[in-house]
Amino acid sequence: MNTKTITILAIIALLLTAFITNPSQQKHSDVVLNQIVKQVEGDDGIGESIASGAVLGIAKMLLSQEVEVKNFYLFSISYIHSDSRNKTINAGLGLFGQVFPIARKEDWEEFEKKD
């Protein structure tokens, strides 16, 4: 086989692997929930009781908001949309069986603001 054929086969194999290993909705939801918990815990040393109350508040928020996934077949993007505040945050990028957090701390803070 020549180099061109090998290159084409490698690209096809890479695309097929990306398609087959595109993460599930549940995997996206788990990563988003972990991001929210990390945001609540923060780096500022908030006491455990305060953090527990905040986690409950976020859990309530999750009841009215749902992690949604846009599936582009080779990759996927998870996001949360709040209808009441008309805000959306892109939370994760799913690729090759993994979900990578893409929202920064500033994005979460902006999303949490009540206008």
OpenMM code with the backbone's topology and positions (N, CA, C; nanometers):
from openmm import Vec3, app, unit

residues = "MET ASN THR LYS THR ILE THR ILE LEU ALA ILE ILE ALA LEU LEU LEU THR ALA PHE ILE THR ASN PRO SER GLN GLN LYS HIS SER ASP VAL VAL LEU ASN GLN ILE VAL LYS GLN VAL GLU GLY ASP ASP GLY ILE GLY GLU SER ILE ALA SER GLY ALA VAL LEU GLY ILE ALA LYS MET LEU LEU SER GLN GLU VAL GLU VAL LYS ASN PHE TYR LEU PHE SER ILE SER TYR ILE HIS SER ASP SER ARG ASN LYS THR ILE ASN ALA GLY LEU GLY LEU PHE GLY GLN VAL PHE PRO ILE ALA ARG LYS GLU ASP TRP GLU GLU PHE GLU LYS LYS ASP".split()
positions = [
    Vec3(0.0832, -0.1183, 0.0000),
    Vec3(0.0000, 0.0000, 0.0000),
    Vec3(0.0875, 0.1244, 0.0000),
    Vec3(0.0391, 0.2231, -0.0701),
    Vec3(0.1158, 0.3470, -0.0727),
    Vec3(0.0744, 0.4383, 0.0433),
    Vec3(0.1454, 0.5457, 0.0587),
    Vec3(0.1247, 0.6371, 0.1710),
    Vec3(-0.0142, 0.7006, 0.1678),
    Vec3(-0.0622, 0.7341, 0.0503),
    Vec3(-0.1931, 0.7979, 0.0377),
    Vec3(-0.3036, 0.7043, 0.0882),
    Vec3(-0.2977, 0.5784, 0.0527),
    Vec3(-0.3980, 0.4808, 0.0954),
    Vec3(-0.3937, 0.4619, 0.2465),
    Vec3(-0.2748, 0.4520, 0.3016),
    Vec3(-0.2598, 0.4355, 0.4465),
    Vec3(-0.3148, 0.5575, 0.5200),
    Vec3(-0.2881, 0.6758, 0.4676),
    Vec3(-0.3385, 0.7985, 0.5289),
    Vec3(-0.4909, 0.8023, 0.5272),
    Vec3(-0.5505, 0.7677, 0.4157),
    Vec3(-0.6968, 0.7667, 0.4037),
    Vec3(-0.7571, 0.6640, 0.4995),
    Vec3(-0.6990, 0.5452, 0.5072),
    Vec3(-0.7486, 0.4423, 0.5992),
    Vec3(-0.7351, 0.4865, 0.7452),
    Vec3(-0.6265, 0.5542, 0.7770),
    Vec3(-0.6063, 0.6032, 0.9139),
    Vec3(-0.7109, 0.7089, 0.9495),
    Vec3(-0.7410, 0.7975, 0.8554),
    Vec3(-0.8425, 0.9003, 0.8794),
    Vec3(-0.9795, 0.8364, 0.8976),
    Vec3(-1.0123, 0.7391, 0.8137),
    Vec3(-1.1403, 0.6684, 0.8257),
    Vec3(-1.1489, 0.5963, 0.9600),
    Vec3(-1.0406, 0.5318, 1.0008),
    Vec3(-1.0390, 0.4614, 1.1298),
    Vec3(-1.0570, 0.5595, 1.2455),
    Vec3(-0.9935, 0.6754, 1.2368),
    Vec3(-1.0059, 0.7772, 1.3407),
    Vec3(-1.1497, 0.8293, 1.3498),
    Vec3(-1.2108, 0.8579, 1.2357),
    Vec3(-1.3490, 0.9062, 1.2335),
    Vec3(-1.4461, 0.7998, 1.2844),
    Vec3(-1.4239, 0.6755, 1.2460),
    Vec3(-1.5096, 0.5663, 1.2914),
    Vec3(-1.4977, 0.5470, 1.4430),
    Vec3(-1.3766, 0.5572, 1.4936),
    Vec3(-1.3540, 0.5461, 1.6380),
    Vec3(-1.4244, 0.6598, 1.7124),
    Vec3(-1.4146, 0.7809, 1.6588),
    Vec3(-1.4824, 0.8948, 1.7214),
    Vec3(-1.6333, 0.8732, 1.7228),
    Vec3(-1.6883, 0.8207, 1.6150),
    Vec3(-1.8323, 0.7960, 1.6063),
    Vec3(-1.8769, 0.6906, 1.7072),
    Vec3(-1.8035, 0.5816, 1.7140),
    Vec3(-1.8410, 0.4700, 1.8015),
    Vec3(-1.8264, 0.5065, 1.9495),
    Vec3(-1.7279, 0.5860, 1.9829),
    Vec3(-1.6996, 0.6157, 2.1238),
    Vec3(-1.7587, 0.7482, 2.1719),
    Vec3(-1.8481, 0.8075, 2.0951),
    Vec3(-1.9120, 0.9324, 2.1373),
    Vec3(-1.9834, 0.9090, 2.2710),
    Vec3(-1.9541, 0.9884, 2.3754),
    Vec3(-2.0089, 0.9633, 2.5091),
    Vec3(-2.1615, 0.9739, 2.5162),
    Vec3(-2.2176, 0.9032, 2.6131),
    Vec3(-2.3625, 0.9006, 2.6333),
    Vec3(-2.4095, 1.0251, 2.7089),
    Vec3(-2.5401, 1.0437, 2.7101),
    Vec3(-2.6030, 1.1529, 2.7856),
    Vec3(-2.5680, 1.1408, 2.9340),
    Vec3(-2.5687, 1.0186, 2.9869),
    Vec3(-2.5397, 0.9974, 3.1289),
    Vec3(-2.3975, 1.0402, 3.1637),
    Vec3(-2.3028, 1.0108, 3.0769),
    Vec3(-2.1642, 1.0497, 3.1028),
    Vec3(-2.1516, 1.2024, 3.1049),
    Vec3(-2.2211, 1.2683, 3.0125),
    Vec3(-2.2220, 1.4149, 3.0118),
    Vec3(-2.2824, 1.4680, 3.1418),
    Vec3(-2.3936, 1.4096, 3.1846),
    Vec3(-2.4602, 1.4539, 3.3075),
    Vec3(-2.3694, 1.4385, 3.4288),
    Vec3(-2.2967, 1.3281, 3.4361),
    Vec3(-2.2045, 1.3052, 3.5480),
    Vec3(-2.0959, 1.4120, 3.5531),
    Vec3(-2.0399, 1.4448, 3.4375),
    Vec3(-1.9332, 1.5453, 3.4332),
    Vec3(-1.9873, 1.6829, 3.4717),
    Vec3(-2.1052, 1.7172, 3.4222),
    Vec3(-2.1648, 1.8465, 3.4566),
    Vec3(-2.1929, 1.8539, 3.6064),
    Vec3(-2.2454, 1.7474, 3.6639),
    Vec3(-2.2719, 1.7456, 3.8077),
    Vec3(-2.1423, 1.7612, 3.8871),
    Vec3(-2.0357, 1.6949, 3.8438),
    Vec3(-1.9056, 1.7105, 3.9101),
    Vec3(-1.8565, 1.8543, 3.9012),
    Vec3(-1.8783, 1.9186, 3.7860),
    Vec3(-1.8377, 2.0582, 3.7710),
    Vec3(-1.9145, 2.1466, 3.8684),
    Vec3(-2.0423, 2.1212, 3.8828),
    Vec3(-2.1242, 2.2017, 3.9730),
    Vec3(-2.0788, 2.1825, 4.1172),
    Vec3(-2.0516, 2.0593, 4.1560),
    Vec3(-2.0049, 2.0323, 4.2927),
    Vec3(-1.8716, 2.1020, 4.3177),
    Vec3(-1.7802, 2.0976, 4.2220),
    Vec3(-1.6512, 2.1665, 4.2378),
    Vec3(-1.6719, 2.3167, 4.2500),
    Vec3(-1.7657, 2.3704, 4.1731),
    Vec3(-1.7948, 2.5132, 4.1799),
    Vec3(-1.8468, 2.5504, 4.3179),
    Vec3(-1.9306, 2.4659, 4.3740),
    Vec3(-1.9866, 2.4921, 4.5070),
    Vec3(-1.8778, 2.4830, 4.6131),
    Vec3(-1.7946, 2.3784, 4.6045),
    Vec3(-1.6877, 2.3613, 4.7036),
    Vec3(-1.5905, 2.4772, 4.6966),
    Vec3(-1.5537, 2.5167, 4.5751),
    Vec3(-1.4669, 2.6315, 4.5551),
    Vec3(-1.3305, 2.6160, 4.6185),
    Vec3(-1.2535, 2.7202, 4.6057),
    Vec3(-1.1187, 2.7224, 4.6609),
    Vec3(-1.1095, 2.8155, 4.7809),
    Vec3(-1.2236, 2.8635, 4.8292),
    Vec3(-1.2190, 2.9641, 4.9337),
    Vec3(-1.2394, 2.9093, 5.0743),
    Vec3(-1.2422, 2.7775, 5.0899),
    Vec3(-1.2504, 2.7177, 5.2222),
    Vec3(-1.3830, 2.7383, 5.2928),
    Vec3(-1.4914, 2.7384, 5.2193),
    Vec3(-1.6240, 2.7524, 5.2801),
    Vec3(-1.6477, 2.6329, 5.3706),
    Vec3(-1.7130, 2.6557, 5.4825),
    Vec3(-1.7428, 2.5488, 5.5773),
    Vec3(-1.8324, 2.4428, 5.5168),
    Vec3(-1.8249, 2.3242, 5.5734),
    Vec3(-1.8993, 2.2110, 5.5191),
    Vec3(-2.0501, 2.2333, 5.5251),
    Vec3(-2.1002, 2.2935, 5.6317),
    Vec3(-2.2455, 2.3137, 5.6434),
    Vec3(-2.2958, 2.4124, 5.5393),
    Vec3(-2.2193, 2.5156, 5.5129),
    Vec3(-2.2583, 2.6121, 5.4096),
    Vec3(-2.2548, 2.5451, 5.2732),
    Vec3(-2.1505, 2.4668, 5.2481),
    Vec3(-2.1390, 2.3973, 5.1197),
    Vec3(-2.2538, 2.2988, 5.1021),
    Vec3(-2.2938, 2.2318, 5.2097),
    Vec3(-2.4053, 2.1376, 5.2006),
    Vec3(-2.5334, 2.2091, 5.1614),
    Vec3(-2.5572, 2.3258, 5.2194),
    Vec3(-2.6749, 2.4041, 5.1840),
    Vec3(-2.6710, 2.4484, 5.0392),
    Vec3(-2.5525, 2.4863, 4.9932),
    Vec3(-2.5384, 2.5280, 4.8542),
    Vec3(-2.5618, 2.4107, 4.7599),
    Vec3(-2.5127, 2.2929, 4.7981),
    Vec3(-2.5343, 2.1739, 4.7149),
    Vec3(-2.6834, 2.1450, 4.7036),
    Vec3(-2.7561, 2.1612, 4.8136),
    Vec3(-2.9008, 2.1418, 4.8085),
    Vec3(-2.9657, 2.2424, 4.7150),
    Vec3(-2.9186, 2.3660, 4.7201),
    Vec3(-2.9724, 2.4681, 4.6307),
    Vec3(-2.9471, 2.4348, 4.4854),
    Vec3(-2.8286, 2.3859, 4.4582),
    Vec3(-2.7962, 2.3486, 4.3204),
    Vec3(-2.8760, 2.2262, 4.2788),
    Vec3(-2.8954, 2.1328, 4.3711),
    Vec3(-2.9760, 2.0146, 4.3380),
    Vec3(-3.1171, 2.0572, 4.2990),
    Vec3(-3.1714, 2.1555, 4.3701),
    Vec3(-3.3036, 2.2070, 4.3343),
    Vec3(-3.3002, 2.2730, 4.1972),
    Vec3(-3.1909, 2.3446, 4.1709),
    Vec3(-3.1774, 2.4098, 4.0414),
    Vec3(-3.1757, 2.3052, 3.9301),
    Vec3(-3.1100, 2.1927, 3.9571),
    Vec3(-3.1020, 2.0879, 3.8557),
    Vec3(-3.2374, 2.0248, 3.8273),
    Vec3(-3.3274, 2.0311, 3.9242),
    Vec3(-3.4603, 1.9766, 3.9004),
    Vec3(-3.5329, 2.0565, 3.7931),
    Vec3(-3.5091, 2.1870, 3.7886),
    Vec3(-3.5769, 2.2692, 3.6893),
    Vec3(-3.4945, 2.2853, 3.5620),
    Vec3(-3.3703, 2.2465, 3.5685),
    Vec3(-3.2831, 2.2560, 3.4513),
    Vec3(-3.2333, 2.1173, 3.4174),
    Vec3(-3.2111, 2.0953, 3.2948),
    Vec3(-3.1738, 1.9626, 3.2499),
    Vec3(-3.0473, 1.9721, 3.1660),
    Vec3(-2.9577, 1.8797, 3.1869),
    Vec3(-2.8386, 1.8737, 3.1027),
    Vec3(-2.8821, 1.8213, 2.9667),
    Vec3(-2.8532, 1.8974, 2.8644),
    Vec3(-2.8878, 1.8565, 2.7288),
    Vec3(-2.7593, 1.8338, 2.6507),
    Vec3(-2.7678, 1.7487, 2.5516),
    Vec3(-2.6501, 1.7145, 2.4721),
    Vec3(-2.6814, 1.7351, 2.3249),
    Vec3(-2.5957, 1.8114, 2.2598),
    Vec3(-2.6032, 1.8245, 2.1144),
    Vec3(-2.5086, 1.7196, 2.0574),
    Vec3(-2.5625, 1.6266, 1.9827),
    Vec3(-2.4832, 1.5171, 1.9283),
    Vec3(-2.4456, 1.5495, 1.7840),
    Vec3(-2.3172, 1.5615, 1.7593),
    Vec3(-2.2661, 1.5874, 1.6257),
    Vec3(-2.2031, 1.4613, 1.5663),
    Vec3(-2.2386, 1.3462, 1.6196),
    Vec3(-2.1975, 1.2124, 1.5776),
    Vec3(-2.0503, 1.1824, 1.6028),
    Vec3(-1.9591, 1.2705, 1.5682),
    Vec3(-1.8172, 1.2471, 1.5953),
    Vec3(-1.7767, 1.3036, 1.7315),
    Vec3(-1.8525, 1.3992, 1.7793),
    Vec3(-1.8319, 1.4580, 1.9113),
    Vec3(-1.9667, 1.5102, 1.9595),
    Vec3(-1.9723, 1.5493, 2.0856),
    Vec3(-2.0965, 1.6029, 2.1406),
    Vec3(-2.0642, 1.7134, 2.2403),
    Vec3(-2.1598, 1.8030, 2.2582),
    Vec3(-2.1435, 1.9146, 2.3509),
    Vec3(-2.2600, 1.9125, 2.4488),
    Vec3(-2.2285, 1.9168, 2.5781),
    Vec3(-2.3345, 1.9218, 2.6790),
    Vec3(-2.3514, 2.0655, 2.7259),
    Vec3(-2.4759, 2.0987, 2.7560),
    Vec3(-2.5050, 2.2331, 2.8028),
    Vec3(-2.6245, 2.2310, 2.8970),
    Vec3(-2.6362, 2.3374, 2.9729),
    Vec3(-2.7515, 2.3568, 3.0603),
    Vec3(-2.8161, 2.4876, 3.0182),
    Vec3(-2.9468, 2.4859, 3.0065),
    Vec3(-3.0204, 2.6072, 2.9710),
    Vec3(-3.1225, 2.6369, 3.0796),
    Vec3(-3.1256, 2.7602, 3.1233),
    Vec3(-3.2243, 2.8051, 3.2215),
    Vec3(-3.3257, 2.8930, 3.1496),
    Vec3(-3.4469, 2.8430, 3.1359),
    Vec3(-3.5518, 2.9206, 3.0695),
    Vec3(-3.5888, 3.0452, 3.1492),
    Vec3(-3.5900, 3.0317, 3.2807),
    Vec3(-3.6322, 3.1441, 3.3642),
    Vec3(-3.5376, 3.2635, 3.3530),
    Vec3(-3.4095, 3.2355, 3.3311),
    Vec3(-3.3125, 3.3443, 3.3189),
    Vec3(-3.2629, 3.3612, 3.1763),
    Vec3(-3.3117, 3.2772, 3.0875),
    Vec3(-3.2717, 3.2805, 2.9473),
    Vec3(-3.1192, 3.2779, 2.9324),
    Vec3(-3.0560, 3.1835, 3.0028),
    Vec3(-2.9104, 3.1686, 2.9975),
    Vec3(-2.8752, 3.0251, 2.9625),
    Vec3(-2.7645, 3.0099, 2.8918),
    Vec3(-2.7138, 2.8782, 2.8554),
    Vec3(-2.5648, 2.8743, 2.8854),
    Vec3(-2.5185, 2.7596, 2.9355),
    Vec3(-2.3751, 2.7411, 2.9565),
    Vec3(-2.3338, 2.6105, 2.8902),
    Vec3(-2.2331, 2.6183, 2.8035),
    Vec3(-2.1748, 2.4979, 2.7447),
    Vec3(-2.0822, 2.4385, 2.8495),
    Vec3(-2.1118, 2.3169, 2.8917),
    Vec3(-2.0418, 2.2599, 3.0066),
    Vec3(-1.9359, 2.1568, 2.9704),
    Vec3(-1.9577, 2.0771, 2.8653),
    Vec3(-1.8632, 1.9704, 2.8358),
    Vec3(-1.8541, 1.9378, 2.6881),
    Vec3(-1.7393, 1.8863, 2.6498),
    Vec3(-1.7142, 1.8409, 2.5133),
    Vec3(-1.6866, 1.6915, 2.5190),
    Vec3(-1.7691, 1.6130, 2.4517),
    Vec3(-1.7529, 1.4683, 2.4505),
    Vec3(-1.6812, 1.4231, 2.3249),
    Vec3(-1.5739, 1.3486, 2.3444),
    Vec3(-1.4923, 1.3036, 2.2323),
    Vec3(-1.4165, 1.1781, 2.2736),
    Vec3(-1.4197, 1.0751, 2.1911),
    Vec3(-1.3471, 0.9497, 2.2156),
    Vec3(-1.3781, 0.8890, 2.3527),
    Vec3(-1.5051, 0.8864, 2.3891),
    Vec3(-1.5465, 0.8222, 2.5129),
    Vec3(-1.5261, 0.9038, 2.6388),
    Vec3(-1.4739, 1.0233, 2.6272),
    Vec3(-1.4482, 1.1095, 2.7423),
    Vec3(-1.5297, 1.2375, 2.7293),
    Vec3(-1.5601, 1.2976, 2.8428),
    Vec3(-1.6243, 1.4287, 2.8433),
    Vec3(-1.5285, 1.5247, 2.9125),
    Vec3(-1.4887, 1.6267, 2.8406),
    Vec3(-1.3940, 1.7244, 2.8916),
    Vec3(-1.4691, 1.8511, 2.9318),
    Vec3(-1.4504, 1.8983, 3.0551),
    Vec3(-1.5169, 2.0222, 3.0971),
    Vec3(-1.4658, 2.1401, 3.0143),
    Vec3(-1.5574, 2.2208, 2.9644),
    Vec3(-1.5155, 2.3370, 2.8857),
    Vec3(-1.5594, 2.4684, 2.9496),
    Vec3(-1.6425, 2.4618, 3.0527),
    Vec3(-1.6878, 2.5836, 3.1198),
    Vec3(-1.5846, 2.6263, 3.2234),
    Vec3(-1.5505, 2.7535, 3.2200),
    Vec3(-1.4576, 2.8077, 3.3189),
    Vec3(-1.5343, 2.8525, 3.4430),
    Vec3(-1.4620, 2.8790, 3.5479),
    Vec3(-1.5240, 2.9244, 3.6727),
    Vec3(-1.6038, 3.0522, 3.6488),
    Vec3(-1.5501, 3.1419, 3.5673),
    Vec3(-1.6184, 3.2673, 3.5368),
    Vec3(-1.7502, 3.2421, 3.4636),
    Vec3(-1.7519, 3.1410, 3.3774),
    Vec3(-1.8750, 3.1063, 3.3056),
    Vec3(-1.9830, 3.0615, 3.4032),
    Vec3(-1.9441, 2.9773, 3.5011),
    Vec3(-2.0406, 2.9302, 3.6010),
    Vec3(-2.0919, 3.0463, 3.6850),
    Vec3(-2.0013, 3.1372, 3.7230),
    Vec3(-2.0432, 3.2522, 3.8033),
    Vec3(-2.1424, 3.3388, 3.7267),
    Vec3(-2.1170, 3.3605, 3.5993),
    Vec3(-2.2088, 3.4384, 3.5159),
    Vec3(-2.3429, 3.3670, 3.5020),
    Vec3(-2.3385, 3.2360, 3.4875),
    Vec3(-2.4611, 3.1574, 3.4737),
    Vec3(-2.5450, 3.1626, 3.6012),
    Vec3(-2.4782, 3.1641, 3.7165),
    Vec3(-2.5487, 3.1636, 3.8450),
    Vec3(-2.6109, 3.2984, 3.8800),
    Vec3(-2.5625, 3.4068, 3.8174),
    Vec3(-2.6155, 3.5400, 3.8489),
    Vec3(-2.7634, 3.5478, 3.8159),
    Vec3(-2.8341, 3.6153, 3.9026),
    Vec3(-2.9761, 3.6416, 3.8771),
    Vec3(-2.9872, 3.7843, 3.8268),
    Vec3(-3.0383, 3.7982, 3.7079),
    Vec3(-3.0489, 3.9324, 3.6481),
    Vec3(-3.1597, 4.0133, 3.7071),
] * unit.nanometer
topology = app.Topology()
chain = topology.addChain("A")
for resn in residues:
    res = topology.addResidue(resn, chain)
    for name in ("N", "CA", "C"):
        topology.addAtom(name, app.Element.getBySymbol(name[0]), res)
